[in-house]
Structures are given as C-alpha cells and as structure tokens.
Amino acid sequence: MTDSLASRSFSRRNILRGAGLLGMGAGLGMTGLLSACGVAADDDKDSANGGRSGGTLTMAIDGTSAVNDPAFYTTLGDWMAVDCICRGLTFISFETNDPQPDLAESWELSADKLTYTFKLRQGVTFHDGTTFTSADVLASLGRQFNADDKTLPEGSSRPLQSLGKNIKSLTAPDANTVLMVLASPDATVLNRLSDIGGRIISKAALDKYGKDIGKNLVGTGPFKFSAATSGQSVTLEAFDGFRLGKPPIDRLVLQQVTDPSTIVSSLLSGDISATQFTPYSALEQLRKNDAVTVYDTPYSFDAILMIDARKIKELDVRKAINLAVDRQAILSQAFFGAGALPVGYTIPPSQNGHDPALADLSTQNIEQAKQLIVAAGATGRTVRLMAASDSWHPKAAQIVAQNLTDIGLKVVTDSVDPATYFGRVVNPADEYHDLMIWERNSYVPDPDNMIGSLAMPAGVYGDFATGFNTLDGSAVFATDLTAAKNMPNGAERTAKYSDIQRRFAEQFMVISMLGYSCNPVVSGAKVKDMNFAALGSHRCFMEKASV
C-alpha cells in the first residue's frame, strides 16, 4: 500500500482552474506556515483501541479564497474543504469506482431508465442542528441546475449544470423521498451525484446566507467550518454528530503552501501532515526518509497537448505534431520518471475502459512526421505554444517545442501564470491558441469524464480549446458518447470507447496524449488510515485519518 515507489513512481498534477477563479494571494513561506499551523497533533491522546485520536491534521493545499461553495470553483483546496463539510446522495471512495449510498440510503430506477426514486437516510443532522430532508436536496441540486438561483454568487461554475440540462423534473413527494425524472437515460447519474457539485447544503443555511453560503458552508459531513482566511488557510473542526461517528482527529487545517521547497521541508519536519501537491523532483528524496510515507497512488490524470483546429487546419499537420512528441523524455524530465506512457489514449489505467491496444495513437515517429509536414507545405511554418508556468508544464513545453522544431516547424512559446491560464485556454482569439499543454483530471472515475469530456463537441475542450465542433463529422460524437456512457462496464463498453477514441484521434487529432500521471500523496509517518486514493484525485475524505 505504501512506499511502493521503488517499483512505481507518481507525479503531481497541479491545479485545473475553472471559471470564476479568484485571486489566492501569496503562498506562505516557512515562517508563515509555522505560525499558521503550529505543530501537528500537539494535543494527541490515545484512543481505546490503541490508535491515535485527537490532534490536528494539517494539509498543504494549492490555495484558498476562503469561499467554499460546491457551485463555485476557486481552488482545489477550497473544494477539498467542501468535500469535508458536505456529503452527497451517493459516495465514491476511489478505493473502488462504484457509487455507494450516502445521504440516500437506497434508490430505484424505473424500467424506462428515466426516473430515479431516492429514499433518503433519516436521522441525519446538519452542523447547524437542522434535520436533513428532501427540501435540502431540492435546494442544493436546484442551484446547480438553475443559473438564475438567487443563492448563486457571480461567476458560479455549477459543475452539475450539464446533468441539469437532462432533468425534466426534481420533486419531493415527502420529506424522505426525492424523484428525479430525466429527459433521456443517463447511466452516470449516480456517479455524478458523488461529485463536488452533488454535495448537499443545509437549506436553512442557504436561506440565511444566500450568495455568501461559501463563507458559511453548512453540511452533514465529518468536519464543520470553523474559520478561513483568503490566501492562508481553512480550519475545520470535527463534527460530533457525523452519521458515521466523530472523526479521530479534532481539527483539519487546509494550509496554502505554494513554495515547493517549503512543502518538502514541512513534510519532513512534521509541520505539514499530508499533501497531494508534492513536487515531482522531491519524490526520490522523500522515498528514502523514514519520517514520511509515500503512497501508491493510482494514475488518474491525462497530460495532454490540445491542438486548435481553427489555427492548425490541416489534419496531416496535426498528426505530424502528435507523431513528433517524445513522450519518454516528458516522463523522465518533466515528471521525473513519475508517470506512464499513454497506451490507452485518454482513458488512464485506473479506470474501467482502459485499452492498451490504442498504444499506436501515441507513438513517436519523427521521419513520418517530417514527411507529413513536407507534404502539407508546412515546413518553416510558425506555430505558437503556451503552457502554465508551474509544475510539470514548463519542461513539457520545452520538450514539445524542440520536438516540433526537429520536424521543420518554427515554435514560439509563452509561459503563463497559472491564475490566468484557464482564461486563455477558453479564448480562441488568444495569439498563442495553436497549441496548449494542459491536463484532464476527473472528480468522477469513469471514461465519461475523460474521453466523454475531451471528445464532446460542446464544452471547454470540444469548443473553446480545440474547435473540434467546427470540423465535419464531429457532431456524431455526442450521440456516440451518450450511447457509451449508458452501457454497463465490461468488454462491450470498453470496445465502444476504444472505437470512439480511435476515430477521434485518427480522423481529427485535436488531443495529443503526453502521458498518464497522478498527484503523489505524501504524509508524515504517523498519519494513519488516510484515504490516499481519493486524495490523489483531489478528493478529501479524512473522516478515518489519525495523527
């Protein structure tokens, strides 16, 4: 389970920033970190079963805006706080990929696969003392589905809005039942309700705080909100009334730390208890130190090169770019050996549907790439490449730029502040929109959230980033992806997704895969029972952890 990086190593995915990103402020150095956090577990006490209980678990996060709202993306750290404060109707642990009952104790699906009947768990209490009922579900999901909901702050990203477009009605016949009627079948509903956007908030709190709910979030989760300071930290206290029992730790501190060297030194000193933002370059050092545990975290994200077909119009030029990429160099130099070749194209090995038979879609062939460039009359053409200035992105951009130079293209690069990168990715008029290095990580472990997003003609990838939706033949992928997501897991579903991926790559090539990786979870050696599999995908389930 732990410290298996002697045989496998793992990488850090930094942040996928969404719409409405707020400024995070400067990261803390060592002095600020110590004063903010204190020493982890300074008030430990032994529990009856011989383990540790009490104390503080301090996690290093990418940043905080002090707004914790499941309908409003700011930073990964803020959504980690949402995960701890609120629970959903369903729950995916990431130790398995199957949705389990949570605030819904059971559900039934009608024969026509259009109506979900959720039976709610009774006797569950919110942090404000109110009782969980169907009214809380309607209020919480309603603001995800309705852009005009009065409790939404400006710039809300509403991660479940696409699910809402397929919902004909959401009603509650009684306090313990919710009926969700779909316009068309969707086998991913239970998975998606486990996502951040499916977290249930106290209706009483929504009525009281309205658009400021993110500063006063109230849920039923294992930790309740205590305090937050933008650019510094979020502090949560253990909730005595959590339905699965009070967590072993007394408090959870999510501390913004943006300096890689501070993350490493703080893990070794014990001032940081755990993080998934460990710099790649430090994994070898940490692996050899008994003061920390390096976890065997599943590969969970795609490192990708997005190619805008509106800028690079010829398919053969896009194919040449894909053939030029030295993925092994990216893995060794950008990820410090912490990753894997993308043999299953966009579906990583941690998910159902991964098919190594697609390895030929992501192989290097310099001579073939040169021939395609010459045949297209593109020799000497200038292409522009941008990448965020943090984490693995700069080195990957450097390698890709050299690869493209080697096949006869001229490459101009731009290194972009991570806080502004997303805005440039979704702006097709950007001067550097030819090629963009990014990553796709899923909060729900299913192919629908990988190729289902990347090859969907609408949305961030298919529209704004790559212009896929402008190409003849792209529209059919919406139908094909809908059919695939509604199939049960197994060989037929894998074959369907493999066919979609092969056609997407061979006929369009707007997504060039660079590699697979994940966020390397590291903790102090005394931290026990932490859900590292979830944390590797930026999901924060700390209800069993102790220090």
MARFI-743570 format. One line per field, with one value per residue (C-alpha): residue number from 1; residue in one letter; x, y, z. Coordinates in nm, 2 decimals. Layout:
N
num <- NUM_...
residuo <- A_...
xx <- X_...
yy <- Y_...
zz <- Z_...
//
This chain:
547
num <- 1_2_3_4_5_6_7_8_9_10_11_12_13_14_15_16_17_18_19_20_21_22_23_24_25_26_27_28_29_30_31_32_33_34_35_36_37_38_39_40_41_42_43_44_45_46_47_48_49_50_51_52_53_54_55_56_57_58_59_60_61_62_63_64_65_66_67_68_69_70_71_72_73_74_75_76_77_78_79_80_81_82_83_84_85_86_87_88_89_90_91_92_93_94_95_96_97_98_99_100_101_102_103_104_105_106_107_108_109_110_111_112_113_114_115_116_117_118_119_120_121_122_123_124_125_126_127_128_129_130_131_132_133_134_135_136_137_138_139_140_141_142_143_144_145_146_147_148_149_150_151_152_153_154_155_156_157_158_159_160_161_162_163_164_165_166_167_168_169_170_171_172_173_174_175_176_177_178_179_180_181_182_183_184_185_186_187_188_189_190_191_192_193_194_195_196_197_198_199_200_201_202_203_204_205_206_207_208_209_210_211_212_213_214_215_216_217_218_219_220_221_222_223_224_225_226_227_228_229_230_231_232_233_234_235_236_237_238_239_240_241_242_243_244_245_246_247_248_249_250_251_252_253_254_255_256_257_258_259_260_261_262_263_264_265_266_267_268_269_270_271_272_273_274_275_276_277_278_279_280_281_282_283_284_285_286_287_288_289_290_291_292_293_294_295_296_297_298_299_300_301_302_303_304_305_306_307_308_309_310_311_312_313_314_315_316_317_318_319_320_321_322_323_324_325_326_327_328_329_330_331_332_333_334_335_336_337_338_339_340_341_342_343_344_345_346_347_348_349_350_351_352_353_354_355_356_357_358_359_360_361_362_363_364_365_366_367_368_369_370_371_372_373_374_375_376_377_378_379_380_381_382_383_384_385_386_387_388_389_390_391_392_393_394_395_396_397_398_399_400_401_402_403_404_405_406_407_408_409_410_411_412_413_414_415_416_417_418_419_420_421_422_423_424_425_426_427_428_429_430_431_432_433_434_435_436_437_438_439_440_441_442_443_444_445_446_447_448_449_450_451_452_453_454_455_456_457_458_459_460_461_462_463_464_465_466_467_468_469_470_471_472_473_474_475_476_477_478_479_480_481_482_483_484_485_486_487_488_489_490_491_492_493_494_495_496_497_498_499_500_501_502_503_504_505_506_507_508_509_510_511_512_513_514_515_516_517_518_519_520_521_522_523_524_525_526_527_528_529_530_531_532_533_534_535_536_537_538_539_540_541_542_543_544_545_546_547
residuo <- M_T_D_S_L_A_S_R_S_F_S_R_R_N_I_L_R_G_A_G_L_L_G_M_G_A_G_L_G_M_T_G_L_L_S_A_C_G_V_A_A_D_D_D_K_D_S_A_N_G_G_R_S_G_G_T_L_T_M_A_I_D_G_T_S_A_V_N_D_P_A_F_Y_T_T_L_G_D_W_M_A_V_D_C_I_C_R_G_L_T_F_I_S_F_E_T_N_D_P_Q_P_D_L_A_E_S_W_E_L_S_A_D_K_L_T_Y_T_F_K_L_R_Q_G_V_T_F_H_D_G_T_T_F_T_S_A_D_V_L_A_S_L_G_R_Q_F_N_A_D_D_K_T_L_P_E_G_S_S_R_P_L_Q_S_L_G_K_N_I_K_S_L_T_A_P_D_A_N_T_V_L_M_V_L_A_S_P_D_A_T_V_L_N_R_L_S_D_I_G_G_R_I_I_S_K_A_A_L_D_K_Y_G_K_D_I_G_K_N_L_V_G_T_G_P_F_K_F_S_A_A_T_S_G_Q_S_V_T_L_E_A_F_D_G_F_R_L_G_K_P_P_I_D_R_L_V_L_Q_Q_V_T_D_P_S_T_I_V_S_S_L_L_S_G_D_I_S_A_T_Q_F_T_P_Y_S_A_L_E_Q_L_R_K_N_D_A_V_T_V_Y_D_T_P_Y_S_F_D_A_I_L_M_I_D_A_R_K_I_K_E_L_D_V_R_K_A_I_N_L_A_V_D_R_Q_A_I_L_S_Q_A_F_F_G_A_G_A_L_P_V_G_Y_T_I_P_P_S_Q_N_G_H_D_P_A_L_A_D_L_S_T_Q_N_I_E_Q_A_K_Q_L_I_V_A_A_G_A_T_G_R_T_V_R_L_M_A_A_S_D_S_W_H_P_K_A_A_Q_I_V_A_Q_N_L_T_D_I_G_L_K_V_V_T_D_S_V_D_P_A_T_Y_F_G_R_V_V_N_P_A_D_E_Y_H_D_L_M_I_W_E_R_N_S_Y_V_P_D_P_D_N_M_I_G_S_L_A_M_P_A_G_V_Y_G_D_F_A_T_G_F_N_T_L_D_G_S_A_V_F_A_T_D_L_T_A_A_K_N_M_P_N_G_A_E_R_T_A_K_Y_S_D_I_Q_R_R_F_A_E_Q_F_M_V_I_S_M_L_G_Y_S_C_N_P_V_V_S_G_A_K_V_K_D_M_N_F_A_A_L_G_S_H_R_C_F_M_E_K_A_S_V
xx <- 0.00_0.27_0.62_0.59_0.76_1.06_0.87_0.64_0.66_0.40_0.36_0.19_-0.09_-0.11_-0.44_-0.72_-0.86_-1.22_-1.44_-1.46_-1.11_-1.04_-0.70_-0.54_-0.27_0.09_0.19_0.34_0.70_0.83_0.78_0.42_0.35_0.47_0.27_-0.04_-0.03_0.16_0.29_0.06_-0.10_0.02_-0.27_-0.28_-0.44_-0.45_-0.78_-0.93_-0.83_-0.46_-0.45_-0.42_-0.71_-0.74_-0.49_-0.47_-0.40_-0.26_-0.27_-0.08_-0.31_-0.27_-0.46_-0.77_-1.00_-1.20_-1.50_-1.62_-1.92_-1.99_-2.14_-1.84_-1.48_-1.20_-0.91_-0.87_-0.81_-1.15_-1.32_-1.13_-1.30_-1.64_-1.57_-1.51_-1.80_-2.07_-2.18_-2.39_-2.67_-2.40_-2.03_-1.74_-1.44_-1.19_-1.08_-1.34_-1.50_-1.86_-2.11_-2.24_-2.53_-2.46_-2.73_-2.96_-2.98_-3.12_-3.26_-3.47_-3.46_-3.77_-3.80_-3.76_-3.45_-3.58_-3.70_-3.47_-3.65_-3.41_-3.50_-3.32_-3.14_-3.33_-3.19_-2.90_-2.82_-2.66_-2.39_-2.65_-2.87_-3.14_-3.25_-3.17_-3.48_-3.57_-3.60_-3.23_-3.17_-3.40_-3.24_-2.88_-2.93_-3.16_-2.89_-2.67_-2.93_-3.08_-2.85_-3.09_-3.09_-3.07_-2.81_-2.55_-2.26_-2.15_-1.92_-2.06_-1.93_-2.21_-2.03_-2.37_-2.52_-2.48_-2.67_-2.94_-3.00_-3.12_-3.35_-3.72_-3.82_-3.68_-3.95_-4.01_-4.33_-4.24_-3.96_-3.77_-3.81_-3.67_-3.79_-3.55_-3.70_-3.47_-3.54_-3.32_-3.14_-2.81_-2.63_-2.37_-2.62_-2.52_-2.15_-2.21_-2.41_-2.10_-1.91_-1.84_-2.15_-2.37_-2.29_-2.60_-2.61_-2.85_-3.15_-3.18_-2.82_-2.89_-3.19_-2.99_-2.67_-2.77_-2.48_-2.25_-2.30_-1.94_-1.82_-2.06_-2.10_-2.32_-2.33_-2.36_-2.00_-1.74_-1.60_-1.77_-1.65_-1.46_-1.26_-1.10_-0.86_-0.81_-0.45_-0.38_-0.59_-0.92_-0.98_-1.24_-1.35_-1.46_-1.84_-1.96_-2.29_-2.14_-2.36_-2.06_-1.91_-1.69_-1.35_-1.04_-0.88_-1.01_-0.94_-0.83_-0.63_-0.60_-0.30_-0.20_0.16_0.28_0.66_0.77_1.07_0.85_0.62_0.91_1.08_0.74_0.66_0.99_0.96_0.60_0.46_0.26_0.08_-0.01_-0.04_-0.10_0.10_0.44_0.69_0.79_1.16_1.13_0.99_1.33_1.44_1.11_1.11_1.43_1.32_1.15_0.98_0.73_0.51_0.49_0.16_0.10_-0.15_-0.33_-0.26_-0.56_-0.50_-0.41_-0.13_-0.24_-0.14_-0.45_-0.44_-0.68_-0.81_-0.92_-0.55_-0.39_-0.64_-0.47_-0.52_-0.18_-0.01_-0.20_-0.10_0.26_0.26_0.13_0.40_0.68_0.62_0.89_0.67_0.95_1.15_0.85_0.80_1.17_1.24_0.90_0.76_1.10_1.00_0.67_0.42_0.34_0.31_-0.05_-0.10_-0.48_-0.51_-0.73_-0.86_-0.60_-0.52_-0.70_-1.04_-1.27_-1.24_-0.86_-0.74_-0.36_-0.45_-0.46_-0.09_-0.02_-0.22_0.05_0.38_0.68_0.78_1.00_1.05_0.68_0.61_0.87_0.71_0.36_0.50_0.66_0.36_0.14_0.37_0.41_0.80_0.91_0.56_0.54_0.32_0.26_0.26_0.15_0.17_0.12_0.44_0.42_0.47_0.55_0.42_0.73_0.96_0.70_0.66_1.03_1.05_0.75_0.89_1.22_1.03_0.83_1.15_1.30_1.03_1.06_0.82_0.92_0.78_0.72_0.63_0.46_0.48_0.16_0.07_-0.14_-0.40_-0.47_-0.41_-0.77_-0.90_-0.66_-0.74_-1.11_-1.03_-0.99_-0.88_-0.57_-0.25_-0.10_-0.40_-0.24_-0.11_-0.18_-0.04_-0.29_-0.43_-0.75_-0.83_-1.17_-1.35_-1.55_-1.35_-1.53_-1.44_-1.73_-1.54_-1.23_-1.29_-1.65_-1.54_-1.25_-1.44_-1.77_-1.83_-1.96_-1.78_-1.44_-1.24_-1.46_-1.55_-1.33_-1.00_-0.97_-1.25_-1.34_-1.70_-1.61_-1.49_-1.71_-1.82_-1.77_-2.14_-2.19_-1.96_-2.22_-2.45_-2.18_-2.06_-2.41_-2.45_-2.12_-2.19_-2.52_-2.36_-2.27_-1.90_-1.74_-1.59_-1.86_-1.84_-1.46_-1.48_-1.73_-1.50_-1.20_-1.37_-1.47_-1.11_-0.95_-1.19_-1.14_-0.76_-0.72_-0.99_-0.94_-0.62_-0.71_-0.59_-0.23_-0.17_0.16_0.13_-0.05_0.02_-0.14_-0.09_0.17_0.02_0.28_0.21_0.40_0.48_0.25_-0.06_-0.28_-0.59_-0.59_-0.78_-0.49_-0.66_-0.92_-0.66_-0.47_-0.77_-0.80_-1.10_-1.06_-1.21_-1.03_-1.30_-1.09_-0.75_-0.55_-0.22
yy <- 0.00_0.25_0.35_0.14_0.40_0.17_-0.01_0.27_0.65_0.91_1.27_1.59_1.74_2.10_2.28_2.26_2.61_2.67_2.96_3.22_3.17_3.41_3.55_3.34_3.57_3.48_3.14_3.12_3.06_2.86_3.13_3.19_2.82_2.76_3.04_2.94_2.57_2.51_2.16_1.89_1.66_1.87_1.75_1.38_1.14_0.76_0.61_0.30_0.08_0.16_0.40_0.78_1.02_1.39_1.64_1.84_1.72_1.99_1.96_2.17_2.29_2.49_2.79_2.92_3.22_3.14_3.06_2.70_2.65_2.34_2.56_2.79_2.68_2.88_2.65_2.28_2.35_2.52_2.23_1.99_2.18_2.13_1.76_1.76_1.98_1.83_1.48_1.38_1.14_0.89_0.84_0.70_0.63_0.59_0.27_0.13_0.32_0.21_0.46_0.37_0.50_0.81_1.06_0.84_0.51_0.35_0.42_0.26_0.32_0.28_0.03_0.30_0.43_0.78_0.81_0.78_0.74_0.82_0.71_0.95_0.85_0.95_1.09_1.28_1.62_1.92_2.12_2.39_2.14_2.11_1.77_1.65_1.62_1.63_2.01_2.03_1.81_2.02_2.34_2.21_2.05_2.32_2.58_2.35_2.32_2.67_2.95_3.21_3.06_3.36_3.18_3.16_3.40_3.58_3.35_3.03_2.73_2.49_2.15_1.97_2.21_1.96_1.70_1.95_2.00_1.64_1.66_1.72_1.75_1.72_1.68_1.56_1.37_1.37_1.46_1.14_1.09_1.26_1.19_1.28_1.25_1.25_1.35_1.07_0.78_0.86_0.57_0.82_0.99_0.81_0.87_1.24_1.29_1.18_1.48_1.81_1.96_1.70_1.80_1.87_2.20_2.29_2.47_2.68_2.80_2.87_3.07_3.26_3.33_3.32_3.41_3.41_3.04_2.98_3.17_3.00_2.65_2.40_2.03_1.69_1.59_1.48_1.83_2.16_2.50_2.70_2.98_3.07_3.35_3.41_3.33_3.15_2.86_2.70_2.54_2.27_2.11_1.75_1.71_1.51_1.43_1.29_0.99_0.75_0.87_1.16_1.16_1.06_1.40_1.71_1.95_1.97_2.26_2.32_2.54_2.73_2.65_2.73_2.70_2.35_2.36_2.46_2.17_1.92_2.07_2.09_1.73_1.62_1.84_1.74_2.08_1.95_1.62_1.54_1.67_1.57_1.87_1.72_1.84_1.56_1.64_1.56_1.21_1.03_1.22_1.16_0.79_0.74_0.92_0.73_1.05_1.03_0.78_0.80_0.63_0.41_0.65_0.53_0.70_0.93_1.21_1.28_1.51_1.65_1.87_2.05_2.14_2.41_2.30_2.66_2.76_2.44_2.35_2.05_1.71_1.59_1.88_1.79_1.43_1.53_1.72_1.41_1.19_1.43_1.42_1.24_1.12_0.92_1.25_1.42_1.13_1.14_1.51_1.68_1.41_1.29_0.93_0.96_0.86_0.61_0.61_0.68_0.33_0.36_0.71_0.93_0.66_0.60_0.26_0.34_0.35_0.10_0.11_0.14_-0.04_-0.08_-0.17_0.20_0.25_0.33_0.65_0.80_0.69_0.89_0.87_1.16_1.06_1.01_1.35_1.52_1.37_1.49_1.84_1.85_1.71_1.97_2.25_2.35_2.34_2.66_2.75_2.93_2.77_2.91_2.70_2.80_2.63_2.72_2.83_2.58_2.21_1.98_2.22_2.43_2.14_1.95_2.27_2.29_1.93_1.96_2.28_2.11_1.81_2.03_2.22_1.89_1.82_2.16_2.39_2.71_2.73_3.04_2.97_3.15_3.06_3.17_3.25_2.96_3.20_3.33_3.02_2.88_3.21_3.20_2.83_2.92_3.22_3.11_3.46_3.43_3.47_3.15_2.93_2.70_2.45_2.43_2.20_2.11_1.81_1.63_1.50_1.36_1.40_1.10_0.79_0.70_0.72_0.96_1.21_1.16_1.09_1.18_1.54_1.56_1.44_1.61_1.87_2.12_2.25_2.36_2.10_2.04_2.40_2.67_2.49_2.28_2.39_2.02_2.12_2.32_2.00_1.80_1.47_1.59_1.61_1.23_1.20_1.35_1.06_0.80_0.92_0.92_0.56_0.45_0.61_0.42_0.08_-0.13_-0.17_-0.46_-0.56_-0.41_-0.07_-0.08_-0.17_0.12_0.37_0.23_0.28_0.63_0.71_0.57_0.76_1.08_1.05_0.93_1.15_1.47_1.47_1.77_1.60_1.46_1.25_1.32_1.07_0.95_1.05_1.15_1.36_1.20_1.17_1.20_1.21_1.21_0.86_0.89_0.97_0.66_0.55_0.83_0.78_0.84_0.70_0.98_1.25_1.15_1.28_1.59_1.44_1.49_1.22_1.25_1.10_0.80_0.96_1.00_1.16
zz <- 0.00_0.09_-0.02_-0.34_-0.55_-0.56_-0.83_-0.94_-0.91_-0.93_-1.03_-0.92_-1.11_-1.01_-1.05_-1.30_-1.27_-1.37_-1.45_-1.18_-1.04_-0.76_-0.66_-0.39_-0.25_-0.19_-0.07_0.28_0.35_0.64_0.90_0.80_0.78_1.13_1.28_1.10_1.16_1.48_1.53_1.40_1.66_1.96_2.17_2.08_2.32_2.30_2.19_2.34_2.05_2.09_1.79_1.80_1.84_1.88_1.75_1.43_1.08_0.86_0.48_0.23_-0.05_-0.37_-0.24_-0.08_-0.15_0.17_-0.04_0.00_-0.23_-0.43_-0.71_-0.73_-0.82_-0.68_-0.59_-0.53_-0.17_-0.13_-0.29_-0.06_0.22_0.06_0.05_0.42_0.52_0.30_0.18_-0.12_-0.20_-0.33_-0.25_-0.44_-0.22_-0.51_-0.33_-0.56_-0.85_-0.77_-0.62_-0.28_-0.07_0.14_0.23_0.01_0.17_-0.14_-0.49_-0.76_-1.13_-1.34_-1.62_-1.88_-1.70_-1.68_-1.31_-1.01_-0.67_-0.39_-0.04_0.20_0.51_0.82_1.15_0.98_1.13_0.97_1.15_1.23_1.41_1.14_1.02_0.67_0.45_0.08_0.10_0.14_-0.17_-0.38_-0.27_-0.31_-0.65_-0.77_-0.76_-0.96_-1.23_-1.23_-1.34_-1.20_-0.85_-0.61_-0.39_-0.66_-0.64_-0.96_-1.17_-1.04_-1.24_-1.13_-1.21_-1.24_-1.49_-1.78_-1.58_-1.51_-1.88_-1.90_-1.59_-1.67_-1.30_-0.95_-0.69_-0.33_-0.26_0.11_0.35_0.29_-0.09_-0.40_-0.75_-1.04_-1.39_-1.68_-2.04_-2.17_-1.99_-1.83_-1.65_-1.50_-1.27_-0.95_-1.03_-1.09_-0.77_-0.58_-0.74_-0.56_-0.73_-0.57_-0.21_-0.01_0.19_0.47_0.32_0.64_0.58_0.21_0.31_0.58_0.39_0.02_-0.21_0.09_0.16_0.05_0.35_0.59_0.44_0.64_0.56_0.73_0.67_0.92_0.97_1.02_0.91_1.17_1.00_0.67_0.56_0.19_0.08_0.41_0.54_0.61_0.95_1.01_1.34_1.39_1.39_1.69_1.51_1.19_1.10_1.08_1.41_1.51_1.32_1.52_1.47_1.64_1.36_1.00_0.87_0.49_0.46_0.15_0.06_-0.29_-0.25_-0.34_-0.11_0.18_0.11_0.13_0.44_0.62_0.55_0.69_1.00_1.06_1.03_0.73_0.79_0.43_0.08_-0.28_-0.41_-0.35_-0.62_-0.86_-0.80_-0.43_-0.46_-0.46_-0.15_0.04_-0.06_0.13_0.45_0.74_0.86_0.57_0.38_0.01_-0.11_-0.41_-0.57_-0.89_-1.22_-1.26_-1.50_-1.86_-1.96_-2.29_-2.58_-2.72_-3.09_-3.21_-3.54_-3.62_-3.61_-3.75_-4.01_-4.19_-4.03_-4.15_-3.97_-3.65_-3.70_-3.75_-3.43_-3.25_-3.41_-3.31_-2.94_-2.73_-2.45_-2.29_-2.25_-2.10_-1.84_-1.74_-1.75_-1.67_-1.44_-1.31_-1.41_-1.23_-1.49_-1.77_-2.15_-2.26_-2.42_-2.37_-2.52_-2.29_-2.05_-1.78_-1.63_-1.31_-1.49_-1.65_-2.03_-2.04_-2.36_-2.42_-2.79_-2.85_-2.79_-3.16_-3.12_-2.90_-3.05_-3.18_-3.55_-3.65_-4.01_-4.07_-3.91_-4.13_-4.44_-4.34_-4.28_-4.62_-4.80_-4.63_-4.74_-4.37_-4.35_-4.17_-4.05_-3.72_-3.45_-3.11_-2.79_-2.44_-2.10_-1.74_-1.57_-1.28_-1.21_-1.50_-1.77_-1.85_-1.90_-2.11_-2.32_-2.37_-2.49_-2.73_-2.87_-2.95_-3.10_-3.33_-3.44_-3.53_-3.78_-3.95_-3.77_-3.60_-3.24_-3.03_-2.67_-2.39_-2.02_-1.85_-1.49_-1.37_-1.23_-1.58_-1.79_-1.79_-1.92_-2.21_-2.29_-2.33_-2.55_-2.91_-3.01_-2.80_-3.00_-2.86_-2.91_-3.16_-2.91_-2.53_-2.27_-2.00_-1.81_-1.76_-1.42_-1.32_-0.99_-1.10_-1.20_-1.53_-1.90_-1.94_-1.75_-1.97_-2.34_-2.27_-2.20_-2.44_-2.75_-2.67_-2.95_-2.69_-2.38_-2.28_-2.49_-2.79_-2.85_-2.68_-2.66_-2.98_-3.21_-3.26_-3.31_-3.62_-3.80_-4.03_-3.86_-3.51_-3.42_-3.42_-3.12_-2.89_-2.98_-2.96_-2.62_-2.49_-2.60_-2.45_-2.11_-2.08_-2.13_-1.83_-1.75_-1.94_-2.26_-2.48_-2.32_-2.34_-2.71_-2.77_-2.60_-2.79_-3.12_-3.03_-2.92_-3.23_-3.47_-3.26_-3.29_-3.64_-3.81_-3.61_-3.38_-3.17_-2.85_-2.84_-2.53_-2.35_-2.06_-1.76_-1.41_-1.08_-0.77_-0.54_-0.19_0.09_0.46_0.79_0.90_1.20_0.99_0.96_0.78_0.53_0.20_-0.03_-0.34_-0.32_-0.23_-0.54_-0.74_-0.51_-0.32_0.05_0.27_0.61_0.84_0.93_0.94_1.26_1.36
//
